[in-house]
Amino acid sequence: MLAGVAVLLVTLVLALALDLARWSRARAELQLQADAAALSAAHGVGLCAATAVDPGDPAEATSQANGFIGALTQSPSTLRFGSVANVAGARVFTETEDLDSAEVVHVVATRTIPKSQILPGTLTGDIDLTVRATARTHAIAALRAGSALIAADADPSAVPLLNDVLGGLLGGSVG
């Protein structure tokens, strides 16, 4: 009888240990997915945006590619854009609708998993795992490339002078 109770206790402790390890792994995977989505979206906001693309699109694609099930833009998960300010020594996120002025992406990812893989689900139910990730873009410098030899559109009086100089060099009227 005592051996049966001991075996039952060891089995329950083992089941709890396995479930705790599974929760921890699921939370770590969810955190990696949220981090990747936030970093991906951060490249599309503020001064670092290469094209006018909704930064939520690459965030969704990145989270899906990393195994996230669901959508970051649908409750209970969220994908928000804004800025961060230091208030009394704490960082405070402020949401904005203007993506051009946004410099921070804040992702809240939620996943529901069974509490136990060993005990039946009707006895234990489900647990919601929620993680947060914030990524910030900060432009250190901007680079603009182009080509132009001379621009005379702003000063019409310079056109005859340029015509004489360049016309003499090129052997004809530049007009």
N, C-alpha and C positions, 0 to 999 in steps of 0.2 A: 504494500500500500504506500509506504513512504517512498519507495523507489519510483512508483507511478507519479506521485506528486512532484518529485524532483525532476523527472523527465518532462513533465508538463511545464514546470517553471522554466527549465532550461530552454525548452522549445519556444515559449512566449518571449523570453529575453532575447533569444536569437532572432525571432520574428521582428521584434521591436528594433533591434540593432540593424537588421537588413533594411527595414523601412526608413529608419533615420538616415542611413547611408544613401538610399534612393532619393529621399527628399533633398538632401544636401547636393547630390549630383544634378538633380533636376533644376535646383535653384542656380547652381553654377552655370549650367548650360543656358538657362534663361538670361542670366546676367551677361554672358558672352554675346547672346543674340541682341540684347538691348544696347550694349556697348557698340557693337558693330553697326547697328541701325543709326545710333546717334552720331557716330563718326561719319557715316556715309551721308547723312542729311546735313551735317555741319559744313561739308564742302559745297553745298548748294545755297547757303544763305550769306547775306552780307556782301562784303567786297570780294570774297573768294569765288563767287558764282561765275562760272565760265559762260553759261547760257541761261536763258530765262526758262528754267525747268522747275516744277514744283519739287522742293526738296523732300517732300514726303514720298515721292515715287522711288528714288533710290533707297530710301530708308526701308520702305516696304519690301523692295526687291532683295535687299541685303539681309533683312531679318528672315525672309522666306528661304533664301539660299542657305542660311545657317540653321534651318530647321524649325523656325517659329511657326506655330500653327495658329492661324487667326490673322487679324489685321490690327496694326498698331493704331489706326485711326478710328477703331470701333471700341466702344465701352466693353470691358473695364480698362482696356489699355488706352494710352493717350500718346500723341505726338504733338508737342507744342513748340513754338518758336518765340524768342524774346531776348531779354538781356539779363545780366546778373549785376547786382550792386552790393557792395559791402555796407551793411547796416548794423551798427553796434557790434562789429566783429564777426558777424554772421553773413554768409552769402544768401541773398534773397533773389529769387527768380521772378521776373515780371514779364508776363506774356504780351506779345504785340501781334497785330494783324499785318503789319507792314514787313514783308520779308526782306526788303532792302535794308531796313534798319536793324533787323535781327542779327544777333551775333552768337546766340546760344540756342541749342536744340536740347529739349528735355523729353526723354522717353520714359514712359511708365509701361512696363510689359507685365501682363498677368496670364498665368496658366493654371488651370484646374487639373489636379491629379488625384488618383485614389489615395486615401490615407494609408491603405495597406494593400500589398500585392499578395499577402499570404492569407489574411483573414477575409471573409466574404465582404463585398462592398456594402451590402445592406446593413451590416453591423457597424461598420466604421465610417462610411460616407466618404466625402471628398475634402481636399484641402486646396485653398487658393494660394499660390505662390506669386508674390509681387516683387518686382525689382525696379530700380530707377537708374537711369544713366543720363548724364549731361555732357555734352560736347560743345566746345567753344571754338569759334574761328577768330583769329586775330591777325589782321594783315599787318605785316611789318613794313612792306614796301609794295609799290605798284609799278608794273613795267608796262610801257606802252610802246609798241613798235609800229613803224610806218616808214614811208619814204616820200620825200619832197625835196626838190632842189631849191626852188624859190616860189613863194606865194605872193602874188601882187594884187590879190582881190581886194584887200582892205584899203589900199592907197592907189586910186586910179592915176594919180600924177606920176607914179613910178613906172607906168607902162611904157611911155615913150623912151625913157632912159634905158629900161631893160631891152626894149626893141633895138635901140642903137647899139648897146653893148653886145647882146647876144646875136643880133643880126650880123654885126661885124665879124664875130667869131665863127658863126655858122655860114656866112657867105650869102645871106638873104634876109628877107623880112620875117620876123617871128610872128607878128601881128596876131 
